[in-house]
Amino acid sequence: MGLKSCFSRVCITFGFALFSLLQPLAGSDCSSNTIYRGYISGDIELWKRGMTELQEAYRKTPEPCLLLTLTEARYGYIGYLLGMNKKAEAKPLIESFETDIDSLAVLPQYKAETEAFRVALLGFWMELNPAKAVTMGTRALKQLQKAMETDNTSPAVWIEKANAEASMPAFAGGSKEKAAASFREALRLFEADTSLSTSSWRYINTIVLLGQTLEKLEDYSGARQAYLKALAIEPGFRRVRDELLPAVELKLKL
């Protein structure tokens, strides 16, 4: 697997697992119950409608945290579109995502997220421009290193590290074992700060990504524990309840 597929796949995988969406709620932290419920239910139409609502909210009140939430939403939706091979639809959103990142870059409180998003951005462009894979792949590796150096206490940065490790070939430093360890570190950081983990799709999504990585390592018991943890937090999580957990429990019986 080449660098192009490594990093573009990181984004696409995250986009599918994410399935998250939006409608801003009142509140100083700009949290959105609709983002969370959309993620749990896997409702893509809610996602699309929510992004429109969030754009309007940010236009009226340009709060930095609204911009962050909007950028996260684009991130997930772009990954979804690329995963569905809807590149023409994804391109304008990638351009908007890049603009969002540039806006976030001037906000010191979101420095870690900005650098993590830049890793994802390179992956998106590689997916649209395969001929530039070698050049962009090298840039993506350097950008990941920069993100880690910027703030290695950010869950967002560790998630990007984990996704890269899960997708990269061994000669480039990738391994599923490393990825699992990085996902666990992201979870540790989420759980160390309840403001990051409470009613957070990003937190639960990381649990799911850990479970999927453990499945690939054939650690089905570990994967089951991850999915049970997600359901303990959110019993109505459809994808985990109806698909991922039953599938891994079947593997355990074989």
RODO-2510 file (C-alpha; in nm, 4 decimals, decimal comma):
residues 254
     n   res          X          Y          Z
     1     m     0,0000     0,0000     0,0000
     2     g     0,1487     0,3336    -0,1026
     3     l     0,1534     0,6628     0,0807
     4     k    -0,1429     0,7925    -0,1141
     5     s    -0,3665     0,5083    -0,0055
     6     c    -0,2294     0,5243     0,3488
     7     f    -0,3334     0,8767     0,4224
     8     s    -0,6437     0,9033     0,2100
     9     r    -0,7685     0,5866     0,3712
    10     v    -0,7174     0,7361     0,7149
    11     c    -0,9648     1,0063     0,6289
    12     i    -1,2146     0,7801     0,4570
    13     t    -1,2121     0,5295     0,7422
    14     f    -1,2693     0,8070     0,9893
    15     g    -1,5480     0,9473     0,7773
    16     f    -1,7373     0,6185     0,7729
    17     a    -1,6888     0,5518     1,1410
    18     l    -1,7750     0,9076     1,2199
    19     f    -2,1154     0,9364     1,0512
    20     s    -2,1609     1,2487     1,2608
    21     l    -2,3727     1,5617     1,2104
    22     l    -2,4988     1,8815     1,3230
    23     q    -2,7252     2,1397     1,4541
    24     p    -2,5755     2,3870     1,6984
    25     l    -2,7228     2,4090     2,0427
    26     a    -2,7075     2,7072     2,2673
    27     g    -2,4179     2,6848     2,5044
    28     s    -2,0771     2,8374     2,5566
    29     d    -1,8986     2,5189     2,4506
    30     c    -2,0867     2,5038     2,1177
    31     s    -2,1702     2,1399     2,1799
    32     s    -2,4434     1,9932     1,9638
    33     n    -2,6843     1,7246     2,0667
    34     t    -2,7754     1,6821     1,6997
    35     i    -2,4173     1,6000     1,6094
    36     y    -2,4151     1,3361     1,8785
    37     r    -2,7560     1,1906     1,7945
    38     g    -2,6770     1,1903     1,4259
    39     y    -2,3619     0,9941     1,4931
    40     i    -2,5387     0,7438     1,7143
    41     s    -2,8245     0,6929     1,4665
    42     g    -2,6104     0,7066     1,1508
    43     d    -2,8481     0,9542     0,9865
    44     i    -2,6639     1,1124     0,6920
    45     e    -2,9520     1,3454     0,6086
    46     l    -2,9414     1,4814     0,9620
    47     w    -2,5712     1,5365     0,9100
    48     k    -2,6272     1,7379     0,5918
    49     r    -2,9091     1,9422     0,7374
    50     g    -2,7113     2,0066     1,0504
    51     m    -2,4092     2,1359     0,8591
    52     t    -2,6303     2,3901     0,6865
    53     e    -2,7725     2,4995     1,0204
    54     l    -2,4279     2,5254     1,1721
    55     q    -2,3005     2,7338     0,8812
    56     e    -2,5874     2,9738     0,9353
    57     a    -2,5222     2,9912     1,3090
    58     y    -2,1565     3,0698     1,2484
    59     r    -2,2472     3,3339     0,9906
    60     k    -2,4675     3,5073     1,2465
    61     t    -2,2371     3,4564     1,5436
    62     p    -1,8774     3,3777     1,4444
    63     e    -1,7792     3,2049     1,7654
    64     p    -1,4491     3,0137     1,7397
    65     c    -1,5999     2,6971     1,8843
    66     l    -1,8718     2,7007     1,6177
    67     l    -1,6003     2,7111     1,3554
    68     l    -1,4325     2,4105     1,5143
    69     t    -1,7582     2,2144     1,5161
    70     l    -1,8234     2,3033     1,1529
    71     t    -1,4710     2,1972     1,0547
    72     e    -1,5155     1,8641     1,2305
    73     a    -1,8437     1,8150     1,0471
    74     r    -1,6896     1,8795     0,7076
    75     y    -1,4066     1,6425     0,7964
    76     g    -1,6451     1,3576     0,8589
    77     y    -1,8727     1,4296     0,5657
    78     i    -1,5841     1,4561     0,3187
    79     g    -1,4594     1,1192     0,4337
    80     y    -1,8050     0,9768     0,3797
    81     l    -1,8275     1,1182     0,0265
    82     l    -1,4843     0,9912    -0,0724
    83     g    -1,5684     0,6523     0,0706
    84     m    -1,8748     0,6486    -0,1549
    85     n    -1,6524     0,7562    -0,4462
    86     k    -1,8401     1,0854    -0,4814
    87     k    -1,5305     1,2864    -0,5610
    88     a    -1,7072     1,5608    -0,7536
    89     e    -1,9278     1,6331    -0,4521
    90     a    -1,6335     1,6160    -0,2157
    91     k    -1,4097     1,8652    -0,3956
    92     p    -1,5907     2,1902    -0,3013
    93     l    -1,6223     2,0694     0,0562
    94     i    -1,2502     1,9972     0,0692
    95     e    -1,1896     2,3536    -0,0447
    96     s    -1,4188     2,4810     0,2313
    97     f    -1,2445     2,2523     0,4802
    98     e    -0,9102     2,4030     0,3813
    99     t    -1,0515     2,7526     0,4336
   100     d    -1,1823     2,6491     0,7753
   101     i    -0,8386     2,5193     0,8709
   102     d    -0,6793     2,8483     0,7712
   103     s    -0,9306     3,0300     0,9916
   104     l    -0,8677     2,7955     1,2835
   105     a    -0,4929     2,8421     1,2471
   106     v    -0,5074     3,1923     1,3946
   107     l    -0,6800     3,0634     1,7086
   108     p    -0,4175     2,9411     1,9573
   109     q    -0,6704     2,7339     2,1515
   110     y    -0,7183     2,5125     1,8446
   111     k    -0,3573     2,4754     1,7381
   112     a    -0,3511     2,0983     1,7920
   113     e    -0,6771     2,0442     1,6046
   114     t    -0,5516     2,2639     1,3199
   115     e    -0,2375     2,0569     1,2737
   116     a    -0,4343     1,7319     1,2935
   117     f    -0,6833     1,8562     1,0338
   118     r    -0,3941     1,9411     0,8039
   119     v    -0,2923     1,5764     0,8028
   120     a    -0,6440     1,4848     0,6980
   121     l    -0,6521     1,7583     0,4339
   122     l    -0,3482     1,6146     0,2597
   123     g    -0,5179     1,2768     0,2569
   124     f    -0,8259     1,4209     0,0961
   125     w    -0,6267     1,5931    -0,1776
   126     m    -0,4344     1,2722    -0,2426
   127     e    -0,7604     1,0897    -0,2910
   128     l    -0,8650     1,3438    -0,5527
   129     n    -0,5180     1,3690    -0,7132
   130     p    -0,3544     1,0228    -0,7156
   131     a    -0,0731     1,1474    -0,9395
   132     k     0,0489     1,3645    -0,6515
   133     a     0,0551     1,0801    -0,4019
   134     v     0,4298     1,0594    -0,3563
   135     t     0,4777     1,4305    -0,2949
   136     m     0,1719     1,4688    -0,0761
   137     g     0,2429     1,1471     0,1089
   138     t     0,5819     1,2772     0,2158
   139     r     0,4213     1,6038     0,3237
   140     a     0,1587     1,4130     0,5194
   141     l     0,4238     1,2231     0,7131
   142     k     0,5995     1,5484     0,7988
   143     q     0,2692     1,7096     0,8928
   144     l     0,1860     1,4238     1,1271
   145     q     0,5210     1,4702     1,2966
   146     k     0,4527     1,8433     1,3278
   147     a     0,1126     1,7746     1,4818
   148     m     0,2699     1,5473     1,7422
   149     e     0,5349     1,8065     1,8217
   150     t     0,2723     2,0790     1,8504
   151     d     0,0717     1,9036     2,1219
   152     n     0,1114     1,5387     2,2134
   153     t    -0,1588     1,5729     2,4789
   154     s    -0,4354     1,6268     2,2238
   155     p    -0,6714     1,3352     2,1542
   156     a    -0,7222     1,4674     1,8001
   157     v    -0,3529     1,4365     1,7244
   158     w    -0,3303     1,0835     1,8647
   159     i    -0,6310     0,9810     1,6574
   160     e    -0,4551     1,0953     1,3403
   161     k    -0,1414     0,9134     1,4500
   162     a    -0,3396     0,5965     1,5122
   163     n    -0,5198     0,6167     1,1796
   164     a    -0,1905     0,6637     0,9984
   165     e    -0,0287     0,3715     1,1793
   166     a    -0,3264     0,1513     1,0977
   167     s    -0,3002     0,2323     0,7272
   168     m     0,0705     0,2704     0,6585
   169     p     0,2821    -0,0257     0,5460
   170     a     0,5370    -0,1600     0,7919
   171     f     0,8309    -0,0107     0,6027
   172     a     0,6845     0,3358     0,6614
   173     g     0,6337     0,2727     1,0327
   174     g     0,2818     0,1416     1,0331
   175     s     0,1388    -0,1442     1,2346
   176     k    -0,1984    -0,2333     1,3794
   177     e    -0,0364    -0,2858     1,7214
   178     k     0,0983     0,0698     1,7198
   179     a    -0,2387     0,1985     1,6054
   180     a    -0,4181     0,0243     1,8920
   181     a    -0,1742     0,1764     2,1400
   182     s    -0,2289     0,5233     1,9924
   183     f    -0,6072     0,4872     2,0027
   184     r    -0,5764     0,3858     2,3673
   185     e    -0,3686     0,6954     2,4371
   186     a    -0,6316     0,9127     2,2698
   187     l    -0,8964     0,7517     2,4910
   188     r    -0,6842     0,8065     2,8006
   189     l    -0,6600     1,1748     2,7155
   190     f    -1,0335     1,1999     2,6496
   191     e    -1,1110     1,0323     2,9803
   192     a    -0,8712     1,2542     3,1722
   193     d    -1,0920     1,5518     3,0869
   194     t    -1,4653     1,4939     3,1179
   195     s    -1,5343     1,8079     2,9149
   196     l    -1,3851     1,6221     2,6170
   197     s    -1,5554     1,2879     2,6679
   198     t    -1,9050     1,3703     2,7966
   199     s    -2,1650     1,3325     2,5195
   200     s    -1,8863     1,3382     2,2628
   201     w    -1,9100     1,1531     1,9323
   202     r    -1,5344     1,1933     1,8927
   203     y    -1,4738     0,9992     2,2121
   204     i    -1,7140     0,7166     2,1273
   205     n    -1,5859     0,7072     1,7712
   206     t    -1,2353     0,6470     1,9041
   207     i    -1,3617     0,3514     2,1049
   208     v    -1,5119     0,2091     1,7859
   209     l    -1,1907     0,2636     1,5898
   210     l    -0,9987     0,0814     1,8623
   211     g    -1,2433    -0,2076     1,8404
   212     q    -1,2084    -0,2280     1,4630
   213     t    -0,8298    -0,2233     1,4894
   214     l    -0,8352    -0,5036     1,7460
   215     e    -1,0582    -0,7060     1,5141
   216     k    -0,7958    -0,6744     1,2413
   217     l    -0,5423    -0,8046     1,4909
   218     e    -0,7819    -1,0954     1,5548
   219     d    -0,8146    -0,9858     1,9154
   220     y    -1,1880    -1,0470     1,9100
   221     s    -1,2210    -1,0456     2,2868
   222     g    -1,0575    -0,7022     2,3042
   223     a    -1,2777    -0,5773     2,0212
   224     r    -1,5875    -0,7046     2,2009
   225     q    -1,4860    -0,5192     2,5160
   226     a    -1,4436    -0,1988     2,3154
   227     y    -1,7887    -0,2323     2,1591
   228     l    -1,9458    -0,3106     2,4952
   229     k    -1,7810     0,0000     2,6351
   230     a    -1,9354     0,2085     2,3572
   231     l    -2,2772     0,0588     2,4273
   232     a    -2,2407     0,1165     2,8001
   233     i    -2,2024     0,4860     2,7198
   234     e    -2,4739     0,4897     2,4541
   235     p    -2,7022     0,1817     2,4453
   236     g    -2,8780     0,3130     2,1354
   237     f    -2,5653     0,3192     1,9207
   238     r    -2,7121     0,1390     1,6194
   239     r    -2,4008     0,0488     1,4254
   240     v    -2,2306    -0,1052     1,7260
   241     r    -2,5431    -0,2700     1,8637
   242     d    -2,6733    -0,4126     1,5368
   243     e    -2,3572    -0,4752     1,3332
   244     l    -2,0172    -0,4575     1,4994
   245     l    -2,0891    -0,6343     1,8290
   246     p    -2,2924    -0,9243     1,6810
   247     a    -2,0250    -0,9804     1,4155
   248     v    -1,7393    -0,9979     1,6640
   249     e    -1,9378    -1,2214     1,8996
   250     l    -1,9948    -1,4592     1,6097
   251     k    -1,6211    -1,4694     1,5460
   252     l    -1,5630    -1,5547     1,9105
   253     k    -1,7935    -1,8572     1,8749
   254     l    -1,6206    -1,9963     1,5687
***
